[in-house]
Amino acid sequence: MWRSWLVNALTTYRHRYPEETTTIEAMMEFIMDEPGCFDRATIKGHLTGSAWLVDPSHQSVLLTHHRKLNRWLQLGGHADGEGNLLAVALTEAREESGIDHVVPISAEIFDVDIHPIPARGQDPEHLHYDVRFLVQAMHTQHVVSEESHDLAWVHADAIDTYTTEPSMQRMSMKWRHLLGSSHV
């Protein structure tokens, strides 16, 4: 069921962002060809769910200074067998921020990215097929979890001061576009 939903959602996403077709098609191929796509034990890679978590005013996003990767990123994590990646994104947002009340702004996919994760301990280098959703926190009080060095609410215009990674810049651009068009 979730594979079909995800492929349909990615098809809709491709219509909105045709410039991302190469990444979208690679993700769709992985979903259709890999029986364990939702399972972190799948060595070559697995699906993850992330949240671009905005504050109640929609002016700032909560970024995590990720402990293992030592970079500022959006909140998110492994599906661990769960096919509902929006639910994964919401759970990860709650767990990594300590904010108990987060809600999806939309069930549509906000962004997708395929990126390598370096080898660590027993885990070899692998790919994360990350599906990202636009999510809102109902308040801004947060708690830094064990997975982070720090958390920061970052204004839409200040993302560049935290990261210049292409996928983060792409999400920032999409978010600023939505802010400018009053769709959030």
MARTI-446855 format. One record per atom (N, C-alpha, C): atom name; x, y, z; residue number from 1. Coordinates in pm, whole numbers. Atoms other than C-alpha are relative to their C-alpha. Layout:
<atoms>
[atom CA, [X, Y, Z], NUM]
...
</atoms>
This chain:
<atoms>
[atom N, [81, -120, 0], 1]
[atom CA, [0, 0, 0], 1]
[atom C, [86, 127, 0], 1]
[atom N, [-79, -122, -12], 2]
[atom CA, [265, 256, 102], 2]
[atom C, [91, 21, -120], 2]
[atom N, [-81, -15, 122], 3]
[atom CA, [483, 183, -202], 3]
[atom C, [-81, 71, -108], 3]
[atom N, [86, -62, 102], 4]
[atom CA, [192, 273, -432], 4]
[atom C, [-26, 146, 34], 4]
[atom N, [24, -138, -40], 5]
[atom CA, [111, 584, -231], 5]
[atom C, [123, 85, -29], 5]
[atom N, [-124, -75, 16], 6]
[atom CA, [475, 692, -241], 6]
[atom C, [31, 25, -148], 6]
[atom N, [-24, -18, 144], 7]
[atom CA, [512, 634, -616], 7]
[atom C, [-98, 103, -56], 7]
[atom N, [98, -100, 46], 8]
[atom CA, [190, 832, -678], 8]
[atom C, [37, 139, 48], 8]
[atom N, [-40, -130, -54], 9]
[atom CA, [309, 1112, -449], 9]
[atom C, [124, 53, -72], 9]
[atom N, [-120, -43, 75], 10]
[atom CA, [645, 1120, -628], 10]
[atom C, [-35, 43, -142], 10]
[atom N, [45, -40, 134], 11]
[atom CA, [466, 1138, -964], 11]
[atom C, [-58, 141, 5], 11]
[atom N, [56, -135, -18], 12]
[atom CA, [271, 1442, -840], 12]
[atom C, [112, 100, 23], 12]
[atom N, [-115, -86, -29], 13]
[atom CA, [593, 1590, -704], 13]
[atom C, [79, 31, -128], 13]
[atom N, [-75, -19, 126], 14]
[atom CA, [765, 1540, -1042], 14]
[atom C, [-70, 102, -90], 14]
[atom N, [73, -100, 80], 15]
[atom CA, [491, 1747, -1209], 15]
[atom C, [28, 141, 51], 15]
[atom N, [-30, -131, -58], 16]
[atom CA, [567, 2035, -967], 16]
[atom C, [146, 39, -20], 16]
[atom N, [-144, -26, 6], 17]
[atom CA, [947, 2000, -994], 17]
[atom C, [67, -86, -107], 17]
[atom N, [-56, 84, 107], 18]
[atom CA, [1038, 1855, -1335], 18]
[atom C, [154, 7, -7], 18]
[atom N, [-146, -11, 0], 19]
[atom CA, [1396, 1980, -1291], 19]
[atom C, [66, -104, 93], 19]
[atom N, [-53, 102, -91], 20]
[atom CA, [1436, 1709, -1022], 20]
[atom C, [-30, -142, -49], 20]
[atom N, [43, 129, 55], 21]
[atom CA, [1327, 1424, -1254], 21]
[atom C, [103, -111, 20], 21]
[atom N, [-102, 104, -14], 22]
[atom CA, [1660, 1237, -1238], 22]
[atom C, [-2, -60, 140], 22]
[atom N, [4, 48, -139], 23]
[atom CA, [1649, 1213, -857], 23]
[atom C, [-131, -74, 27], 23]
[atom N, [131, 61, -24], 24]
[atom CA, [1277, 1132, -853], 24]
[atom C, [-7, -138, -64], 24]
[atom N, [4, 130, 68], 25]
[atom CA, [1314, 851, -1108], 25]
[atom C, [91, -101, 68], 25]
[atom N, [-89, 91, -73], 26]
[atom CA, [1610, 703, -919], 26]
[atom C, [-67, -48, 128], 26]
[atom N, [69, 37, -123], 27]
[atom CA, [1403, 708, -600], 27]
[atom C, [-115, -97, -31], 27]
[atom N, [111, 87, 37], 28]
[atom CA, [1101, 551, -772], 28]
[atom C, [51, -139, -39], 28]
[atom N, [-59, 129, 39], 29]
[atom CA, [1320, 278, -922], 29]
[atom C, [43, -78, 124], 29]
[atom N, [-42, 64, -124], 30]
[atom CA, [1468, 204, -580], 30]
[atom C, [-121, -57, 75], 30]
[atom N, [121, 43, -72], 31]
[atom CA, [1119, 182, -422], 31]
[atom C, [-61, -123, -66], 31]
[atom N, [63, 111, 72], 32]
[atom CA, [989, -53, -691], 32]
[atom C, [89, -125, -4], 32]
[atom N, [-91, 114, 16], 33]
[atom CA, [1301, -274, -714], 33]
[atom C, [52, -59, 130], 33]
[atom N, [-60, 45, -126], 34]
[atom CA, [1408, -303, -349], 34]
[atom C, [-107, -41, 101], 34]
[atom N, [102, 45, -96], 35]
[atom CA, [1183, -519, -129], 35]
[atom C, [18, 59, 140], 35]
[atom N, [-26, -53, -133], 36]
[atom CA, [1350, -384, 186], 36]
[atom C, [25, 149, 2], 36]
[atom N, [-28, -144, 12], 37]
[atom CA, [1339, -17, 87], 37]
[atom C, [-31, 78, 127], 37]
[atom N, [36, -71, -123], 38]
[atom CA, [1180, 85, 420], 38]
[atom C, [82, -44, 122], 38]
[atom N, [-73, 63, -110], 39]
[atom CA, [1425, -119, 631], 39]
[atom C, [145, 46, 4], 39]
[atom N, [-137, -50, -13], 40]
[atom CA, [1752, 28, 760], 40]
[atom C, [104, -110, -16], 40]
[atom N, [-93, 112, 18], 41]
[atom CA, [1910, -321, 736], 41]
[atom C, [35, -21, -148], 41]
[atom N, [-32, 10, 143], 42]
[atom CA, [1905, -287, 356], 42]
[atom C, [131, 75, -23], 42]
[atom N, [-137, -52, 0], 43]
[atom CA, [2278, -234, 307], 43]
[atom C, [24, 111, -102], 43]
[atom N, [-33, -101, 102], 44]
[atom CA, [2283, -37, -19], 44]
[atom C, [-68, 135, 25], 44]
[atom N, [70, -124, -30], 45]
[atom CA, [2035, 218, 111], 45]
[atom C, [-140, -28, 49], 45]
[atom N, [135, 15, -52], 46]
[atom CA, [1693, 280, 258], 46]
[atom C, [-69, 137, 4], 46]
[atom N, [80, -121, -6], 47]
[atom CA, [1411, 532, 277], 47]
[atom C, [6, 62, 139], 47]
[atom N, [5, -77, -123], 48]
[atom CA, [1410, 802, 541], 48]
[atom C, [-110, 106, -14], 48]
[atom N, [102, -105, 0], 49]
[atom CA, [1150, 1061, 639], 49]
[atom C, [49, 119, 78], 49]
[atom N, [-49, -123, -64], 50]
[atom CA, [1235, 1421, 722], 50]
[atom C, [-108, 107, 6], 50]
[atom N, [95, -111, -20], 51]
[atom CA, [1054, 1731, 842], 51]
[atom C, [73, 133, -12], 51]
[atom N, [-42, -140, 4], 52]
[atom CA, [1119, 2089, 739], 52]
[atom C, [-95, 67, 99], 52]
[atom N, [86, -39, -111], 53]
[atom CA, [980, 2204, 1074], 53]
[atom C, [3, 151, 20], 53]
[atom N, [8, -145, -11], 54]
[atom CA, [863, 2565, 1076], 54]
[atom C, [-73, 39, 129], 54]
[atom N, [62, -51, -122], 55]
[atom CA, [757, 2776, 1372], 55]
[atom C, [-145, 44, -30], 55]
[atom N, [140, -38, 23], 56]
[atom CA, [395, 2893, 1421], 56]
[atom C, [-18, 119, -94], 56]
[atom N, [11, -115, 90], 57]
[atom CA, [464, 3216, 1230], 57]
[atom C, [45, -33, -143], 57]
[atom N, [-52, 48, 129], 58]
[atom CA, [617, 3017, 940], 58]
[atom C, [121, 80, -47], 58]
[atom N, [-113, -84, 37], 59]
[atom CA, [917, 3254, 945], 59]
[atom C, [136, -67, 26], 59]
[atom N, [-125, 65, -36], 60]
[atom CA, [1180, 3019, 1094], 60]
[atom C, [-16, -151, -7], 60]
[atom N, [-4, 146, 6], 61]
[atom CA, [1279, 2655, 1052], 61]
[atom C, [94, -50, 110], 61]
[atom N, [-85, 57, -104], 62]
[atom CA, [1424, 2434, 1326], 62]
[atom C, [102, -93, -66], 62]
[atom N, [-108, 83, 53], 63]
[atom CA, [1762, 2293, 1220], 63]
[atom C, [73, -69, 115], 63]
[atom N, [-80, 75, -96], 64]
[atom CA, [1967, 2033, 1401], 64]
[atom C, [146, -2, -45], 64]
[atom N, [-142, 20, 28], 65]
[atom CA, [2344, 2033, 1423], 65]
[atom C, [24, -148, 32], 65]
[atom N, [2, 145, -11], 66]
[atom CA, [2357, 1658, 1362], 66]
[atom C, [129, -53, 62], 66]
[atom N, [-117, 49, -74], 67]
[atom CA, [2589, 1477, 1603], 67]
[atom C, [91, -89, -86], 67]
[atom N, [-81, 93, 78], 68]
[atom CA, [2704, 1198, 1368], 68]
[atom C, [59, 64, -126], 68]
[atom N, [-45, -58, 127], 69]
[atom CA, [2731, 1404, 1049], 69]
[atom C, [68, 135, 18], 69]
[atom N, [-62, -129, -32], 70]
[atom CA, [2846, 1729, 1217], 70]
[atom C, [-34, 109, -102], 70]
[atom N, [50, -101, 94], 71]
[atom CA, [2633, 1944, 985], 71]
[atom C, [-138, 45, 46], 71]
[atom N, [135, -50, -26], 72]
[atom CA, [2323, 2160, 1015], 72]
[atom C, [-93, -59, -105], 72]
[atom N, [94, 69, 88], 73]
[atom CA, [2030, 1966, 869], 73]
[atom C, [-143, 17, 51], 73]
[atom N, [139, 11, -43], 74]
[atom CA, [1653, 1928, 882], 74]
[atom C, [-12, -121, 93], 74]
[atom N, [26, 114, -88], 75]
[atom CA, [1508, 1686, 1138], 75]
[atom C, [-48, -117, -83], 75]
[atom N, [47, 117, 73], 76]
[atom CA, [1451, 1331, 1021], 76]
[atom C, [74, -125, 39], 76]
[atom N, [-66, 125, -33], 77]
[atom CA, [1547, 969, 1036], 77]
[atom C, [-55, -119, -74], 77]
[atom N, [32, 126, 65], 78]
[atom CA, [1504, 606, 940], 78]
[atom C, [-147, -37, 10], 78]
[atom N, [138, 49, 0], 79]
[atom CA, [1170, 455, 845], 79]
[atom C, [-15, -123, 90], 79]
[atom N, [4, 121, -85], 80]
[atom CA, [1257, 133, 1034], 80]
[atom C, [-120, -88, -30], 80]
[atom N, [109, 88, 43], 81]
[atom CA, [1002, -64, 833], 81]
[atom C, [-134, 69, -17], 81]
[atom N, [127, -76, 12], 82]
[atom CA, [728, 204, 847], 82]
[atom C, [-10, 58, -141], 82]
[atom N, [18, -50, 136], 83]
[atom CA, [591, 280, 501], 83]
[atom C, [-58, 140, -8], 83]
[atom N, [60, -134, 0], 84]
[atom CA, [410, 599, 600], 84]
[atom C, [110, 100, 37], 84]
[atom N, [-114, -88, -24], 85]
[atom CA, [700, 842, 560], 85]
[atom C, [-41, 134, 61], 85]
[atom N, [47, -120, -69], 86]
[atom CA, [490, 1140, 670], 86]
[atom C, [-6, -27, 151], 86]
[atom N, [2, 36, -142], 87]
[atom CA, [433, 960, 1002], 87]
[atom C, [142, -9, 55], 87]
[atom N, [-141, 7, -41], 88]
[atom CA, [808, 891, 1018], 88]
[atom C, [53, 141, 24], 88]
[atom N, [-49, -138, -12], 89]
[atom CA, [884, 1260, 959], 89]
[atom C, [-56, 68, 126], 89]
[atom N, [61, -60, -119], 90]
[atom CA, [639, 1367, 1232], 90]
[atom C, [60, -58, 127], 90]
[atom N, [-60, 64, -117], 91]
[atom CA, [779, 1114, 1480], 91]
[atom C, [141, 52, 22], 91]
[atom N, [-138, -48, -11], 92]
[atom CA, [1137, 1220, 1407], 92]
[atom C, [4, 146, 45], 92]
[atom N, [4, -140, -41], 93]
[atom CA, [1045, 1587, 1441], 93]
[atom C, [-28, 11, 150], 93]
[atom N, [32, -2, -144], 94]
[atom CA, [892, 1521, 1784], 94]
[atom C, [119, -48, 83], 94]
[atom N, [-109, 58, -77], 95]
[atom CA, [1177, 1300, 1904], 95]
[atom C, [125, 87, 1], 95]
[atom N, [-124, -76, 11], 96]
[atom CA, [1460, 1522, 1780], 96]
[atom C, [-12, 143, 52], 96]
[atom N, [19, -138, -45], 97]
[atom CA, [1306, 1854, 1890], 97]
[atom C, [-53, 10, 142], 97]
[atom N, [66, -7, -130], 98]
[atom CA, [1125, 1764, 2210], 98]
[atom C, [-132, 76, -5], 98]
[atom N, [127, -71, 17], 99]
[atom CA, [824, 1951, 2068], 99]
[atom C, [-109, -106, -21], 99]
[atom N, [99, 107, 4], 100]
[atom CA, [525, 1730, 2137], 100]
[atom C, [-111, 21, -102], 100]
[atom N, [111, -27, 91], 101]
[atom CA, [278, 1901, 1905], 101]
[atom C, [53, 58, -131], 101]
[atom N, [-38, -39, 135], 102]
[atom CA, [382, 1909, 1540], 102]
[atom C, [-106, -55, -96], 102]
[atom N, [104, 40, 94], 103]
[atom CA, [140, 1890, 1248], 103]
[atom C, [48, 23, -143], 103]
[atom N, [-37, -23, 140], 104]
[atom CA, [180, 1851, 873], 104]
[atom C, [-72, 123, -55], 104]
[atom N, [63, -110, 72], 105]
[atom CA, [117, 2166, 673], 105]
[atom C, [-68, -56, -124], 105]
[atom N, [55, 69, 116], 106]
[atom CA, [55, 1936, 378], 106]
[atom C, [48, -144, 4], 106]
[atom N, [-41, 140, 13], 107]
[atom CA, [62, 1562, 315], 107]
[atom C, [80, -21, -129], 107]
[atom N, [-79, 10, 122], 108]
[atom CA, [230, 1634, -20], 108]
[atom C, [149, 4, 33], 108]
[atom N, [-145, -1, -17], 109]
[atom CA, [602, 1575, -53], 109]
[atom C, [51, 142, -23], 109]
[atom N, [-61, -132, 8], 110]
[atom CA, [796, 1896, 6], 110]
[atom C, [131, -4, -77], 110]
[atom N, [-131, 12, 65], 111]
[atom CA, [1136, 1773, -118], 111]
[atom C, [45, -145, 5], 111]
[atom N, [-64, 132, -3], 112]
[atom CA, [1333, 1459, -201], 112]
[atom C, [149, 17, -24], 112]
[atom N, [-144, -4, 19], 113]
[atom CA, [1703, 1388, -188], 113]
[atom C, [57, -140, 18], 113]
[atom N, [-75, 125, -16], 114]
[atom CA, [1935, 1091, -233], 114]
[atom C, [142, 42, 32], 114]
[atom N, [-134, -43, -41], 115]
[atom CA, [2260, 1133, -44], 115]
[atom C, [74, -114, 71], 115]
[atom N, [-79, 105, -64], 116]
[atom CA, [2545, 912, 75], 116]
[atom C, [19, 28, 148], 116]
[atom N, [-31, -5, -142], 117]
[atom CA, [2595, 839, 442], 117]
[atom C, [133, -74, 18], 117]
[atom N, [-131, 64, -13], 118]
[atom CA, [2957, 764, 534], 118]
[atom C, [-5, -124, 90], 118]
[atom N, [-13, 119, -84], 119]
[atom CA, [3060, 430, 684], 119]
[atom C, [26, 43, 144], 119]
[atom N, [-18, -31, -142], 120]
[atom CA, [3046, 428, 1062], 120]
[atom C, [-16, -129, 78], 120]
[atom N, [6, 123, -78], 121]
[atom CA, [3123, 138, 1294], 121]
[atom C, [-22, -119, -92], 121]
[atom N, [34, 118, 80], 122]
[atom CA, [2964, -177, 1151], 122]
[atom C, [-78, 35, -128], 122]
[atom N, [82, -39, 114], 123]
[atom CA, [2756, 20, 900], 123]
[atom C, [87, 48, -116], 123]
[atom N, [-76, -47, 115], 124]
[atom CA, [2907, 51, 552], 124]
[atom C, [-61, 129, -57], 124]
[atom N, [58, -115, 70], 125]
[atom CA, [2862, 361, 338], 125]
[atom C, [-126, -47, -72], 125]
[atom N, [126, 36, 65], 126]
[atom CA, [2507, 362, 203], 126]
[atom C, [-73, 128, -39], 126]
[atom N, [78, -115, 44], 127]
[atom CA, [2242, 589, 54], 127]
[atom C, [-126, 16, 84], 127]
[atom N, [130, -33, -57], 128]
[atom CA, [1951, 763, 220], 128]
[atom C, [-86, 58, -111], 128]
[atom N, [100, -48, 95], 129]
[atom CA, [1651, 808, -6], 129]
[atom C, [-100, 77, 87], 129]
[atom N, [70, -81, -98], 130]
[atom CA, [1504, 1096, 190], 130]
[atom C, [-121, 69, -60], 130]
[atom N, [125, -64, 40], 131]
[atom CA, [1142, 1207, 153], 131]
[atom C, [-34, 100, 110], 131]
[atom N, [13, -110, -95], 132]
[atom CA, [1076, 1543, 319], 132]
[atom C, [-137, 64, -8], 132]
[atom N, [133, -59, -10], 133]
[atom CA, [755, 1705, 438], 133]
[atom C, [7, 133, 72], 133]
[atom N, [11, -131, -64], 134]
[atom CA, [659, 2058, 541], 134]
[atom C, [-90, -15, 123], 134]
[atom N, [65, 26, -127], 135]
[atom CA, [561, 2047, 908], 135]
[atom C, [6, 126, 86], 135]
[atom N, [3, -116, -88], 136]
[atom CA, [463, 2309, 1166], 136]
[atom C, [4, -42, 146], 136]
[atom N, [0, 14, -145], 137]
[atom CA, [550, 2321, 1535], 137]
[atom C, [-106, 94, 55], 137]
[atom N, [104, -83, -59], 138]
[atom CA, [271, 2454, 1752], 138]
[atom C, [56, 94, 107], 138]
[atom N, [-71, -92, -88], 139]
[atom CA, [525, 2619, 1986], 139]
[atom C, [149, -14, -30], 139]
[atom N, [-142, -2, 38], 140]
[atom CA, [898, 2694, 1973], 140]
[atom C, [95, -51, 108], 140]
[atom N, [-88, 52, -104], 141]
[atom CA, [1029, 2554, 2302], 141]
[atom C, [46, -140, -40], 141]
[atom N, [-55, 128, 45], 142]
[atom CA, [1261, 2270, 2210], 142]
[atom C, [105, -51, 99], 142]
[atom N, [-100, 66, -83], 143]
[atom CA, [1500, 2026, 2375], 143]
[atom C, [98, -70, -93], 143]
[atom N, [-103, 64, 82], 144]
[atom CA, [1830, 1912, 2222], 144]
[atom C, [7, -148, 39], 144]
[atom N, [-5, 144, -25], 145]
[atom CA, [1827, 1532, 2186], 145]
[atom C, [143, -52, -10], 145]
[atom N, [-132, 64, 10], 146]
[atom CA, [2119, 1289, 2196], 146]
[atom C, [53, -2, -143], 146]
[atom N, [-42, 6, 141], 147]
[atom CA, [2125, 1296, 1815], 147]
[atom C, [60, 131, -50], 147]
[atom N, [-43, -133, 44], 148]
[atom CA, [2220, 1664, 1804], 148]
[atom C, [104, 60, 92], 148]
[atom N, [-86, -87, -79], 149]
[atom CA, [2495, 1896, 1915], 149]
[atom C, [-82, 121, 48], 149]
[atom N, [79, -119, -29], 150]
[atom CA, [2242, 2180, 1904], 150]
[atom C, [-121, 3, -92], 150]
[atom N, [115, -32, 84], 151]
[atom CA, [1910, 2297, 1762], 151]
[atom C, [-8, 152, -9], 151]
[atom N, [15, -146, 14], 152]
[atom CA, [1838, 2644, 1624], 152]
[atom C, [-118, 32, -91], 152]
[atom N, [103, -55, 88], 153]
[atom CA, [1537, 2828, 1491], 153]
[atom C, [70, 100, -91], 153]
[atom N, [-72, -81, 97], 154]
[atom CA, [1670, 2986, 1173], 154]
[atom C, [-101, 70, -91], 154]
[atom N, [90, -79, 85], 155]
[atom CA, [1489, 3266, 990], 155]
[atom C, [22, -37, -147], 155]
[atom N, [-5, 35, 142], 156]
[atom CA, [1412, 3208, 622], 156]
[atom C, [118, 65, -73], 156]
[atom N, [-107, -73, 69], 157]
[atom CA, [1671, 3468, 518], 157]
[atom C, [139, -34, 52], 157]
[atom N, [-129, 26, -63], 158]
[atom CA, [1950, 3323, 736], 158]
[atom C, [52, -143, -19], 158]
[atom N, [-43, 140, 19], 159]
[atom CA, [1979, 2961, 618], 159]
[atom C, [146, -6, -45], 159]
[atom N, [-138, -2, 53], 160]
[atom CA, [2303, 3048, 433], 160]
[atom C, [105, 12, 109], 160]
[atom N, [-98, -14, -108], 161]
[atom CA, [2471, 3131, 764], 161]
[atom C, [22, -131, 74], 161]
[atom N, [-13, 131, -64], 162]
[atom CA, [2418, 2771, 880], 162]
[atom C, [49, -108, -96], 162]
[atom N, [-35, 104, 96], 163]
[atom CA, [2461, 2566, 564], 163]
[atom C, [-7, 51, -143], 163]
[atom N, [5, -28, 143], 164]
[atom CA, [2537, 2592, 196], 164]
[atom C, [-19, -129, -79], 164]
[atom N, [23, 128, 68], 165]
[atom CA, [2454, 2228, 117], 165]
[atom C, [-114, 16, -99], 165]
[atom N, [100, -20, 106], 166]
[atom CA, [2258, 2210, -209], 166]
[atom C, [-142, -41, 39], 166]
[atom N, [138, 40, -31], 167]
[atom CA, [1959, 2016, -71], 167]
[atom C, [-63, 93, 104], 167]
[atom N, [52, -94, -99], 168]
[atom CA, [1925, 2254, 223], 168]
[atom C, [-34, 133, -68], 168]
[atom N, [28, -123, 75], 169]
[atom CA, [1946, 2552, -13], 169]
[atom C, [-126, -16, -84], 169]
[atom N, [120, 27, 82], 170]
[atom CA, [1682, 2391, -238], 170]
[atom C, [-126, 8, 87], 170]
[atom N, [118, -7, -88], 171]
[atom CA, [1441, 2343, 55], 171]
[atom C, [-25, 143, 47], 171]
[atom N, [14, -140, -42], 172]
[atom CA, [1508, 2697, 173], 172]
[atom C, [-65, 83, -111], 172]
[atom N, [57, -73, 114], 173]
[atom CA, [1429, 2830, -175], 173]
[atom C, [-149, -33, -15], 173]
[atom N, [141, 40, 11], 174]
[atom CA, [1104, 2628, -191], 174]
[atom C, [-83, 66, 110], 174]
[atom N, [70, -58, -115], 175]
[atom CA, [1005, 2750, 154], 175]
[atom C, [-19, 150, -18], 175]
[atom N, [12, -145, 22], 176]
[atom CA, [1081, 3116, 73], 176]
[atom C, [-101, 30, -110], 176]
[atom N, [98, -17, 108], 177]
[atom CA, [879, 3078, -247], 177]
[atom C, [-142, -13, 56], 177]
[atom N, [132, 17, -61], 178]
[atom CA, [584, 2946, -44], 178]
[atom C, [-36, 118, 89], 178]
[atom N, [24, -117, -86], 179]
[atom CA, [622, 3231, 206], 179]
[atom C, [-42, 119, -85], 179]
[atom N, [29, -113, 87], 180]
[atom CA, [619, 3482, -77], 180]
[atom C, [-135, -11, -69], 180]
[atom N, [128, 18, 67], 181]
[atom CA, [310, 3330, -234], 181]
[atom C, [-116, -23, 98], 181]
[atom N, [100, 14, -107], 182]
[atom CA, [125, 3303, 102], 182]
[atom C, [-70, -136, 0], 182]
[atom N, [59, 135, -3], 183]
[atom CA, [70, 2926, 65], 183]
[atom C, [32, -74, 129], 183]
[atom N, [-26, 64, -130], 184]
[atom CA, [197, 2851, 417], 184]
[atom C, [-49, 90, 111], 184]
</atoms>
